[in-house]
Amino acid sequence: MATLRFFAGAAEAARAETATVDASTIGELRTELGVRYGSEFMRVLGLCSLLVNGARASDDAVTLAPTDTVDVLPPFAGG
């Protein structure tokens, strides 16, 4: 199972900082997260970047291995 790490607003929406999910692609991951966390989380997820082992994964066809780490990063602001 891939390990997920939620940051900032994504962690608040999921009410968790980490989770595991059994998905073979980013598209399957998004579907599973919608089922698990609901529509408000999906709204937040739509604003987030996904990084698989540190590399941006914007295409739903990106494959996931059980040993992968996926970071869910909302947009950051600052100065």
N, CA, C and O atoms as a CHARMM CRD file, in Angstrom:
* protein
*
  316
    1    1 MET  N      0.83800  -1.18500   0.00000 PROA 1      0.00000
    2    1 MET  CA     0.00000   0.00000   0.00000 PROA 1      0.00000
    3    1 MET  C      0.87700   1.24100   0.00000 PROA 1      0.00000
    4    1 MET  O      1.84600   1.32500   0.75500 PROA 1      0.00000
    5    2 ALA  N      0.53900   2.19500  -0.84000 PROA 2      0.00000
    6    2 ALA  CA     1.27100   3.45500  -0.87100 PROA 2      0.00000
    7    2 ALA  C      0.97000   4.23800   0.40000 PROA 2      0.00000
    8    2 ALA  O     -0.13700   4.17300   0.93600 PROA 2      0.00000
    9    3 THR  N      1.96000   4.97300   0.87300 PROA 3      0.00000
   10    3 THR  CA     1.80700   5.82700   2.04500 PROA 3      0.00000
   11    3 THR  C      1.50600   7.24000   1.59200 PROA 3      0.00000
   12    3 THR  O      2.18300   7.77400   0.71400 PROA 3      0.00000
   13    4 LEU  N      0.49000   7.84600   2.18800 PROA 4      0.00000
   14    4 LEU  CA     0.13400   9.23000   1.89600 PROA 4      0.00000
   15    4 LEU  C      0.54100  10.10900   3.06200 PROA 4      0.00000
   16    4 LEU  O      0.41300   9.72400   4.22400 PROA 4      0.00000
   17    5 ARG  N      1.03700  11.30000   2.73500 PROA 5      0.00000
   18    5 ARG  CA     1.32800  12.30500   3.75200 PROA 5      0.00000
   19    5 ARG  C      0.56700  13.56400   3.36900 PROA 5      0.00000
   20    5 ARG  O      0.78000  14.13900   2.30100 PROA 5      0.00000
   21    6 PHE  N     -0.32800  13.98400   4.26400 PROA 6      0.00000
   22    6 PHE  CA    -1.14800  15.16600   4.03100 PROA 6      0.00000
   23    6 PHE  C     -0.51500  16.35600   4.75000 PROA 6      0.00000
   24    6 PHE  O     -0.03200  16.22700   5.87500 PROA 6      0.00000
   25    7 PHE  N     -0.52100  17.51200   4.09400 PROA 7      0.00000
   26    7 PHE  CA     0.06100  18.71100   4.66600 PROA 7      0.00000
   27    7 PHE  C     -0.97400  19.83300   4.71700 PROA 7      0.00000
   28    7 PHE  O     -1.86000  19.90900   3.86500 PROA 7      0.00000
   29    8 ALA  N     -0.85800  20.69700   5.71400 PROA 8      0.00000
   30    8 ALA  CA    -1.64700  21.92400   5.87300 PROA 8      0.00000
   31    8 ALA  C     -3.14100  21.64500   5.68800 PROA 8      0.00000
   32    8 ALA  O     -3.70000  20.78900   6.37300 PROA 8      0.00000
   33    9 GLY  N     -3.79000  22.36400   4.76300 PROA 9      0.00000
   34    9 GLY  CA    -5.23200  22.23800   4.55500 PROA 9      0.00000
   35    9 GLY  C     -5.67400  20.84500   4.14800 PROA 9      0.00000
   36    9 GLY  O     -6.79800  20.44100   4.44800 PROA 9      0.00000
   37   10 ALA  N     -4.81300  20.10800   3.47400 PROA 10     0.00000
   38   10 ALA  CA    -5.15200  18.73300   3.09900 PROA 10     0.00000
   39   10 ALA  C     -5.24300  17.85600   4.34000 PROA 10     0.00000
   40   10 ALA  O     -6.11500  16.99100   4.42700 PROA 10     0.00000
   41   11 ALA  N     -4.35000  18.07200   5.30000 PROA 11     0.00000
   42   11 ALA  CA    -4.39700  17.31500   6.55600 PROA 11     0.00000
   43   11 ALA  C     -5.66100  17.67400   7.33900 PROA 11     0.00000
   44   11 ALA  O     -6.29300  16.80500   7.94000 PROA 11     0.00000
   45   12 GLU  N     -6.01800  18.93700   7.33000 PROA 12     0.00000
   46   12 GLU  CA    -7.24200  19.35400   8.01900 PROA 12     0.00000
   47   12 GLU  C     -8.46400  18.71300   7.38000 PROA 12     0.00000
   48   12 GLU  O     -9.33900  18.21100   8.08600 PROA 12     0.00000
   49   13 ALA  N     -8.53400  18.72300   6.05900 PROA 13     0.00000
   50   13 ALA  CA    -9.69000  18.15400   5.36100 PROA 13     0.00000
   51   13 ALA  C     -9.78600  16.64400   5.55700 PROA 13     0.00000
   52   13 ALA  O    -10.88500  16.09900   5.66000 PROA 13     0.00000
   53   14 ALA  N     -8.64300  15.97000   5.61000 PROA 14     0.00000
   54   14 ALA  CA    -8.63300  14.51500   5.80100 PROA 14     0.00000
   55   14 ALA  C     -8.74300  14.12600   7.27200 PROA 14     0.00000
   56   14 ALA  O     -9.03900  12.97900   7.60900 PROA 14     0.00000
   57   15 ARG  N     -8.49600  15.11400   8.14200 PROA 15     0.00000
   58   15 ARG  CA    -8.44500  14.85800   9.58700 PROA 15     0.00000
   59   15 ARG  C     -7.40800  13.80000   9.91900 PROA 15     0.00000
   60   15 ARG  O     -7.58600  12.97200  10.81200 PROA 15     0.00000
   61   16 ALA  N     -6.31600  13.86200   9.16500 PROA 16     0.00000
   62   16 ALA  CA    -5.20700  12.91600   9.35600 PROA 16     0.00000
   63   16 ALA  C     -3.95600  13.51200   8.73300 PROA 16     0.00000
   64   16 ALA  O     -4.03500  14.34300   7.82800 PROA 16     0.00000
   65   17 GLU  N     -2.81600  13.08600   9.21900 PROA 17     0.00000
   66   17 GLU  CA    -1.55100  13.50600   8.62300 PROA 17     0.00000
   67   17 GLU  C     -0.97800  12.43800   7.70600 PROA 17     0.00000
   68   17 GLU  O     -0.19500  12.74500   6.80700 PROA 17     0.00000
   69   18 THR  N     -1.36200  11.18900   7.92500 PROA 18     0.00000
   70   18 THR  CA    -0.88400  10.08800   7.08300 PROA 18     0.00000
   71   18 THR  C     -2.01100   9.08200   6.87200 PROA 18     0.00000
   72   18 THR  O     -2.98000   9.03300   7.62900 PROA 18     0.00000
   73   19 ALA  N     -1.85500   8.29300   5.83500 PROA 19     0.00000
   74   19 ALA  CA    -2.78700   7.20700   5.54300 PROA 19     0.00000
   75   19 ALA  C     -2.08300   6.24800   4.59100 PROA 19     0.00000
   76   19 ALA  O     -1.01800   6.56000   4.06000 PROA 19     0.00000
   77   20 THR  N     -2.66800   5.10800   4.38400 PROA 20     0.00000
   78   20 THR  CA    -2.19700   4.18100   3.35400 PROA 20     0.00000
   79   20 THR  C     -3.36600   3.90400   2.42800 PROA 20     0.00000
   80   20 THR  O     -4.52800   3.94000   2.83300 PROA 20     0.00000
   81   21 VAL  N     -3.03200   3.62700   1.17400 PROA 21     0.00000
   82   21 VAL  CA    -4.08200   3.35200   0.19900 PROA 21     0.00000
   83   21 VAL  C     -3.56800   2.32300  -0.79700 PROA 21     0.00000
   84   21 VAL  O     -2.39700   2.32700  -1.17800 PROA 21     0.00000
   85   22 ASP  N     -4.46800   1.44800  -1.20500 PROA 22     0.00000
   86   22 ASP  CA    -4.14900   0.42100  -2.18400 PROA 22     0.00000
   87   22 ASP  C     -4.64900   0.90700  -3.54500 PROA 22     0.00000
   88   22 ASP  O     -5.81200   0.70600  -3.89500 PROA 22     0.00000
   89   23 ALA  N     -3.76700   1.54300  -4.30400 PROA 23     0.00000
   90   23 ALA  CA    -4.11300   2.06900  -5.62600 PROA 23     0.00000
   91   23 ALA  C     -2.91700   1.85500  -6.54200 PROA 23     0.00000
   92   23 ALA  O     -1.76900   1.95300  -6.10800 PROA 23     0.00000
   93   24 SER  N     -3.18500   1.56600  -7.80100 PROA 24     0.00000
   94   24 SER  CA    -2.08100   1.32500  -8.73200 PROA 24     0.00000
   95   24 SER  C     -1.77300   2.52600  -9.61500 PROA 24     0.00000
   96   24 SER  O     -0.75800   2.53500 -10.31200 PROA 24     0.00000
   97   25 THR  N     -2.64900   3.55500  -9.59400 PROA 25     0.00000
   98   25 THR  CA    -2.40800   4.78100 -10.35800 PROA 25     0.00000
   99   25 THR  C     -2.87400   5.98500  -9.54000 PROA 25     0.00000
  100   25 THR  O     -3.59400   5.84000  -8.55300 PROA 25     0.00000
  101   26 ILE  N     -2.45400   7.16600  -9.96300 PROA 26     0.00000
  102   26 ILE  CA    -2.91200   8.39100  -9.31800 PROA 26     0.00000
  103   26 ILE  C     -4.42900   8.52400  -9.47600 PROA 26     0.00000
  104   26 ILE  O     -5.10300   8.98000  -8.55200 PROA 26     0.00000
  105   27 GLY  N     -4.96800   8.14000 -10.61200 PROA 27     0.00000
  106   27 GLY  CA    -6.41300   8.19200 -10.81900 PROA 27     0.00000
  107   27 GLY  C     -7.16700   7.32500  -9.81500 PROA 27     0.00000
  108   27 GLY  O     -8.17000   7.75700  -9.24600 PROA 27     0.00000
  109   28 GLU  N     -6.68600   6.10900  -9.60000 PROA 28     0.00000
  110   28 GLU  CA    -7.29900   5.23000  -8.60200 PROA 28     0.00000
  111   28 GLU  C     -7.15500   5.82100  -7.20700 PROA 28     0.00000
  112   28 GLU  O     -8.06200   5.71000  -6.38200 PROA 28     0.00000
  113   29 LEU  N     -6.02400   6.44300  -6.94700 PROA 29     0.00000
  114   29 LEU  CA    -5.79500   7.08900  -5.65400 PROA 29     0.00000
  115   29 LEU  C     -6.83100   8.18500  -5.42800 PROA 29     0.00000
  116   29 LEU  O     -7.43000   8.25200  -4.35400 PROA 29     0.00000
  117   30 ARG  N     -7.04900   9.04100  -6.42100 PROA 30     0.00000
  118   30 ARG  CA    -8.03900  10.11800  -6.29600 PROA 30     0.00000
  119   30 ARG  C     -9.43100   9.55000  -6.02400 PROA 30     0.00000
  120   30 ARG  O    -10.15700  10.06600  -5.17400 PROA 30     0.00000
  121   31 THR  N     -9.80100   8.49900  -6.73500 PROA 31     0.00000
  122   31 THR  CA   -11.11100   7.87700  -6.53500 PROA 31     0.00000
  123   31 THR  C    -11.24500   7.34600  -5.11600 PROA 31     0.00000
  124   31 THR  O    -12.25800   7.58100  -4.45700 PROA 31     0.00000
  125   32 GLU  N    -10.23600   6.63700  -4.64600 PROA 32     0.00000
  126   32 GLU  CA   -10.26300   6.07800  -3.29200 PROA 32     0.00000
  127   32 GLU  C    -10.34000   7.17900  -2.23900 PROA 32     0.00000
  128   32 GLU  O    -11.06100   7.04200  -1.25000 PROA 32     0.00000
  129   33 LEU  N     -9.60600   8.26700  -2.44400 PROA 33     0.00000
  130   33 LEU  CA    -9.63700   9.36000  -1.47400 PROA 33     0.00000
  131   33 LEU  C    -11.01700  10.00900  -1.42700 PROA 33     0.00000
  132   33 LEU  O    -11.47400  10.41500  -0.35900 PROA 33     0.00000
  133   34 GLY  N    -11.68300  10.11100  -2.57400 PROA 34     0.00000
  134   34 GLY  CA   -13.03900  10.65500  -2.59600 PROA 34     0.00000
  135   34 GLY  C    -14.00500   9.80500  -1.80000 PROA 34     0.00000
  136   34 GLY  O    -14.83300  10.32400  -1.05200 PROA 34     0.00000
  137   35 VAL  N    -13.89700   8.50400  -1.96400 PROA 35     0.00000
  138   35 VAL  CA   -14.75600   7.57600  -1.21200 PROA 35     0.00000
  139   35 VAL  C    -14.45700   7.67800   0.28200 PROA 35     0.00000
  140   35 VAL  O    -15.37000   7.71200   1.10700 PROA 35     0.00000
  141   36 ARG  N    -13.19400   7.72600   0.61300 PROA 36     0.00000
  142   36 ARG  CA   -12.76600   7.70100   2.01000 PROA 36     0.00000
  143   36 ARG  C    -13.04300   9.01300   2.74200 PROA 36     0.00000
  144   36 ARG  O    -13.48200   8.99400   3.89200 PROA 36     0.00000
  145   37 TYR  N    -12.79100  10.15500   2.08900 PROA 37     0.00000
  146   37 TYR  CA   -12.82000  11.43700   2.79600 PROA 37     0.00000
  147   37 TYR  C    -13.93100  12.38700   2.36600 PROA 37     0.00000
  148   37 TYR  O    -14.16000  13.38400   3.05100 PROA 37     0.00000
  149   38 GLY  N    -14.62700  12.12800   1.27200 PROA 38     0.00000
  150   38 GLY  CA   -15.79600  12.91700   0.90400 PROA 38     0.00000
  151   38 GLY  C    -15.52100  14.13000   0.03400 PROA 38     0.00000
  152   38 GLY  O    -14.39000  14.40000  -0.37000 PROA 38     0.00000
  153   39 SER  N    -16.61200  14.85400  -0.24000 PROA 39     0.00000
  154   39 SER  CA   -16.57900  15.94300  -1.22000 PROA 39     0.00000
  155   39 SER  C    -15.74200  17.14000  -0.77800 PROA 39     0.00000
  156   39 SER  O    -15.07500  17.75100  -1.61200 PROA 39     0.00000
  157   40 GLU  N    -15.75400  17.48900   0.49100 PROA 40     0.00000
  158   40 GLU  CA   -14.94500  18.63700   0.93600 PROA 40     0.00000
  159   40 GLU  C    -13.46500  18.33800   0.74800 PROA 40     0.00000
  160   40 GLU  O    -12.70600  19.21200   0.32700 PROA 40     0.00000
  161   41 PHE  N    -13.04700  17.12000   1.05400 PROA 41     0.00000
  162   41 PHE  CA   -11.65000  16.76100   0.82100 PROA 41     0.00000
  163   41 PHE  C    -11.33400  16.82000  -0.66600 PROA 41     0.00000
  164   41 PHE  O    -10.25900  17.28400  -1.04600 PROA 41     0.00000
  165   42 MET  N    -12.23600  16.36500  -1.50200 PROA 42     0.00000
  166   42 MET  CA   -11.99100  16.37900  -2.94600 PROA 42     0.00000
  167   42 MET  C    -11.86000  17.80400  -3.47400 PROA 42     0.00000
  168   42 MET  O    -11.09100  18.05600  -4.40200 PROA 42     0.00000
  169   43 ARG  N    -12.60700  18.73500  -2.88800 PROA 43     0.00000
  170   43 ARG  CA   -12.46800  20.14100  -3.26800 PROA 43     0.00000
  171   43 ARG  C    -11.04900  20.61000  -2.96300 PROA 43     0.00000
  172   43 ARG  O    -10.40700  21.25300  -3.79300 PROA 43     0.00000
  173   44 VAL  N    -10.56900  20.28600  -1.77400 PROA 44     0.00000
  174   44 VAL  CA    -9.20700  20.65600  -1.38100 PROA 44     0.00000
  175   44 VAL  C     -8.19600  19.93200  -2.26500 PROA 44     0.00000
  176   44 VAL  O     -7.22300  20.53700  -2.71600 PROA 44     0.00000
  177   45 LEU  N     -8.41500  18.65500  -2.51400 PROA 45     0.00000
  178   45 LEU  CA    -7.48500  17.87700  -3.33600 PROA 45     0.00000
  179   45 LEU  C     -7.33400  18.48600  -4.72500 PROA 45     0.00000
  180   45 LEU  O     -6.25300  18.43800  -5.31100 PROA 45     0.00000
  181   46 GLY  N     -8.40800  19.05600  -5.25300 PROA 46     0.00000
  182   46 GLY  CA    -8.35200  19.69500  -6.56400 PROA 46     0.00000
  183   46 GLY  C     -7.39500  20.87300  -6.62200 PROA 46     0.00000
  184   46 GLY  O     -6.96400  21.26600  -7.70600 PROA 46     0.00000
  185   47 LEU  N     -7.06200  21.43600  -5.48100 PROA 47     0.00000
  186   47 LEU  CA    -6.12800  22.55700  -5.39700 PROA 47     0.00000
  187   47 LEU  C     -4.70000  22.10200  -5.11000 PROA 47     0.00000
  188   47 LEU  O     -3.76100  22.89300  -5.19300 PROA 47     0.00000
  189   48 CYS  N     -4.54400  20.84000  -4.77700 PROA 48     0.00000
  190   48 CYS  CA    -3.26600  20.31700  -4.29700 PROA 48     0.00000
  191   48 CYS  C     -2.37200  19.78900  -5.41800 PROA 48     0.00000
  192   48 CYS  O     -2.83000  19.41000  -6.49500 PROA 48     0.00000
  193   49 SER  N     -1.08800  19.78200  -5.11300 PROA 49     0.00000
  194   49 SER  CA    -0.10400  19.07200  -5.93500 PROA 49     0.00000
  195   49 SER  C      0.13900  17.71900  -5.28700 PROA 49     0.00000
  196   49 SER  O      0.13400  17.59400  -4.06200 PROA 49     0.00000
  197   50 LEU  N      0.35100  16.71500  -6.11500 PROA 50     0.00000
  198   50 LEU  CA     0.70500  15.38600  -5.62700 PROA 50     0.00000
  199   50 LEU  C      2.13700  15.09800  -6.04300 PROA 50     0.00000
  200   50 LEU  O      2.50200  15.27100  -7.20600 PROA 50     0.00000
  201   51 LEU  N      2.93800  14.66200  -5.09400 PROA 51     0.00000
  202   51 LEU  CA     4.31200  14.27700  -5.38100 PROA 51     0.00000
  203   51 LEU  C      4.48400  12.81400  -5.01700 PROA 51     0.00000
  204   51 LEU  O      4.17100  12.40000  -3.90100 PROA 51     0.00000
  205   52 VAL  N      4.97900  12.04000  -5.96100 PROA 52     0.00000
  206   52 VAL  CA     5.25700  10.62300  -5.72400 PROA 52     0.00000
  207   52 VAL  C      6.76400  10.48600  -5.58300 PROA 52     0.00000
  208   52 VAL  O      7.51700  10.69500  -6.53400 PROA 52     0.00000
  209   53 ASN  N      7.18300  10.13400  -4.38500 PROA 53     0.00000
  210   53 ASN  CA     8.60800  10.01400  -4.07700 PROA 53     0.00000
  211   53 ASN  C      9.36700  11.28200  -4.46900 PROA 53     0.00000
  212   53 ASN  O     10.49700  11.22200  -4.95400 PROA 53     0.00000
  213   54 GLY  N      8.72000  12.43600  -4.24600 PROA 54     0.00000
  214   54 GLY  CA     9.35300  13.72000  -4.49400 PROA 54     0.00000
  215   54 GLY  C      9.17200  14.28500  -5.89100 PROA 54     0.00000
  216   54 GLY  O      9.57300  15.42100  -6.14400 PROA 54     0.00000
  217   55 ALA  N      8.57800  13.52500  -6.80800 PROA 55     0.00000
  218   55 ALA  CA     8.38200  13.98600  -8.18800 PROA 55     0.00000
  219   55 ALA  C      6.90500  14.30200  -8.40900 PROA 55     0.00000
  220   55 ALA  O      6.03300  13.50900  -8.05500 PROA 55     0.00000
  221   56 ARG  N      6.63200  15.46600  -8.99600 PROA 56     0.00000
  222   56 ARG  CA     5.24900  15.86400  -9.24800 PROA 56     0.00000
  223   56 ARG  C      4.53800  14.83800 -10.13500 PROA 56     0.00000
  224   56 ARG  O      5.09300  14.36300 -11.12600 PROA 56     0.00000
  225   57 ALA  N      3.30300  14.51100  -9.76100 PROA 57     0.00000
  226   57 ALA  CA     2.49600  13.53900 -10.50400 PROA 57     0.00000
  227   57 ALA  C      1.15900  14.18500 -10.83000 PROA 57     0.00000
  228   57 ALA  O      0.22200  14.09900 -10.03600 PROA 57     0.00000
  229   58 SER  N      1.05800  14.82800 -11.98400 PROA 58     0.00000
  230   58 SER  CA    -0.17300  15.52800 -12.34200 PROA 58     0.00000
  231   58 SER  C     -1.07400  14.70400 -13.26000 PROA 58     0.00000
  232   58 SER  O     -2.23700  15.05700 -13.45700 PROA 58     0.00000
  233   59 ASP  N     -0.56500  13.63000 -13.81500 PROA 59     0.00000
  234   59 ASP  CA    -1.32400  12.77700 -14.73400 PROA 59     0.00000
  235   59 ASP  C     -1.92500  11.60100 -13.96400 PROA 59     0.00000
  236   59 ASP  O     -1.22100  10.91500 -13.22300 PROA 59     0.00000
  237   60 ASP  N     -3.21700  11.37300 -14.14100 PROA 60     0.00000
  238   60 ASP  CA    -3.88700  10.26600 -13.44800 PROA 60     0.00000
  239   60 ASP  C     -3.33600   8.89700 -13.83900 PROA 60     0.00000
  240   60 ASP  O     -3.57200   7.91900 -13.12900 PROA 60     0.00000
  241   61 ALA  N     -2.61100   8.80500 -14.94800 PROA 61     0.00000
  242   61 ALA  CA    -2.05700   7.53100 -15.39800 PROA 61     0.00000
  243   61 ALA  C     -0.73400   7.17900 -14.70800 PROA 61     0.00000
  244   61 ALA  O     -0.22600   6.07300 -14.88800 PROA 61     0.00000
  245   62 VAL  N     -0.17300   8.10200 -13.92400 PROA 62     0.00000
  246   62 VAL  CA     1.08000   7.81000 -13.21900 PROA 62     0.00000
  247   62 VAL  C      0.86200   6.59900 -12.32500 PROA 62     0.00000
  248   62 VAL  O     -0.09800   6.54600 -11.55700 PROA 62     0.00000
  249   63 THR  N      1.76300   5.62400 -12.43200 PROA 63     0.00000
  250   63 THR  CA     1.60800   4.39100 -11.65700 PROA 63     0.00000
  251   63 THR  C      2.15900   4.55000 -10.24500 PROA 63     0.00000
  252   63 THR  O      3.06800   5.34000  -9.99100 PROA 63     0.00000
  253   64 LEU  N      1.58200   3.77800  -9.34700 PROA 64     0.00000
  254   64 LEU  CA     2.01200   3.74800  -7.95100 PROA 64     0.00000
  255   64 LEU  C      2.42200   2.33500  -7.58100 PROA 64     0.00000
  256   64 LEU  O      1.77400   1.35900  -7.95800 PROA 64     0.00000
  257   65 ALA  N      3.50000   2.25100  -6.84100 PROA 65     0.00000
  258   65 ALA  CA     3.95300   0.97600  -6.28300 PROA 65     0.00000
  259   65 ALA  C      3.59700   0.95600  -4.79900 PROA 65     0.00000
  260   65 ALA  O      3.44300   2.01400  -4.18900 PROA 65     0.00000
  261   66 PRO  N      3.46500  -0.21400  -4.22100 PROA 66     0.00000
  262   66 PRO  CA     3.12700  -0.30200  -2.80000 PROA 66     0.00000
  263   66 PRO  C      4.13700   0.39100  -1.88700 PROA 66     0.00000
  264   66 PRO  O      3.80200   0.74900  -0.75800 PROA 66     0.00000
  265   67 THR  N      5.35200   0.58200  -2.35900 PROA 67     0.00000
  266   67 THR  CA     6.39300   1.20500  -1.53400 PROA 67     0.00000
  267   67 THR  C      6.49200   2.72200  -1.74000 PROA 67     0.00000
  268   67 THR  O      7.33700   3.37000  -1.12200 PROA 67     0.00000
  269   68 ASP  N      5.63900   3.29700  -2.60000 PROA 68     0.00000
  270   68 ASP  CA     5.70100   4.72700  -2.88700 PROA 68     0.00000
  271   68 ASP  C      5.15400   5.57100  -1.74000 PROA 68     0.00000
  272   68 ASP  O      4.30100   5.13400  -0.96800 PROA 68     0.00000
  273   69 THR  N      5.67300   6.79000  -1.65500 PROA 69     0.00000
  274   69 THR  CA     5.15000   7.80400  -0.74200 PROA 69     0.00000
  275   69 THR  C      4.56800   8.92600  -1.58800 PROA 69     0.00000
  276   69 THR  O      5.22700   9.45300  -2.48400 PROA 69     0.00000
  277   70 VAL  N      3.32100   9.28200  -1.29000 PROA 70     0.00000
  278   70 VAL  CA     2.63500  10.34700  -2.01600 PROA 70     0.00000
  279   70 VAL  C      2.39700  11.49800  -1.04400 PROA 70     0.00000
  280   70 VAL  O      1.73000  11.33200  -0.02200 PROA 70     0.00000
  281   71 ASP  N      2.94600  12.66400  -1.37100 PROA 71     0.00000
  282   71 ASP  CA     2.71900  13.86500  -0.58000 PROA 71     0.00000
  283   71 ASP  C      1.58500  14.65900  -1.20900 PROA 71     0.00000
  284   71 ASP  O      1.57600  14.89200  -2.41800 PROA 71     0.00000
  285   72 VAL  N      0.62800  15.07300  -0.38600 PROA 72     0.00000
  286   72 VAL  CA    -0.51000  15.87400  -0.83700 PROA 72     0.00000
  287   72 VAL  C     -0.28200  17.28300  -0.30300 PROA 72     0.00000
  288   72 VAL  O     -0.43300  17.54300   0.89000 PROA 72     0.00000
  289   73 LEU  N      0.08700  18.19500  -1.21900 PROA 73     0.00000
  290   73 LEU  CA     0.51400  19.53900  -0.84800 PROA 73     0.00000
  291   73 LEU  C     -0.43100  20.59500  -1.38300 PROA 73     0.00000
  292   73 LEU  O     -0.53100  20.77600  -2.59700 PROA 73     0.00000
  293   74 PRO  N     -1.13200  21.30000  -0.49400 PROA 74     0.00000
  294   74 PRO  CA    -1.95100  22.41600  -0.95200 PROA 74     0.00000
  295   74 PRO  C     -1.05500  23.58000  -1.36300 PROA 74     0.00000
  296   74 PRO  O      0.13200  23.58600  -1.03900 PROA 74     0.00000
  297   75 PRO  N     -1.61000  24.57300  -2.07900 PROA 75     0.00000
  298   75 PRO  CA    -0.78900  25.71700  -2.45200 PROA 75     0.00000
  299   75 PRO  C     -0.28600  26.43400  -1.18600 PROA 75     0.00000
  300   75 PRO  O     -0.99700  26.54300  -0.18700 PROA 75     0.00000
  301   76 PHE  N      0.92000  26.90100  -1.26300 PROA 76     0.00000
  302   76 PHE  CA     1.52200  27.61800  -0.14600 PROA 76     0.00000
  303   76 PHE  C      1.63000  29.08500  -0.50200 PROA 76     0.00000
  304   76 PHE  O      1.88800  29.43900  -1.65300 PROA 76     0.00000
  305   77 ALA  N      1.43500  29.91900   0.46900 PROA 77     0.00000
  306   77 ALA  CA     1.63400  31.36200   0.29000 PROA 77     0.00000
  307   77 ALA  C      2.62900  31.81300   1.34900 PROA 77     0.00000
  308   77 ALA  O      2.76000  31.19300   2.40400 PROA 77     0.00000
  309   78 GLY  N      3.29300  32.85200   1.06300 PROA 78     0.00000
  310   78 GLY  CA     4.23600  33.36100   2.04600 PROA 78     0.00000
  311   78 GLY  C      5.11000  34.42600   1.43700 PROA 78     0.00000
  312   78 GLY  O      4.94900  34.81600   0.28000 PROA 78     0.00000
  313   79 GLY  N      6.01900  34.87700   2.23100 PROA 79     0.00000
  314   79 GLY  CA     6.86200  35.94400   1.71200 PROA 79     0.00000
  315   79 GLY  C      8.22300  35.92600   2.31100 PROA 79     0.00000
  316   79 GLY  O      9.05700  36.76700   1.97500 PROA 79     0.00000
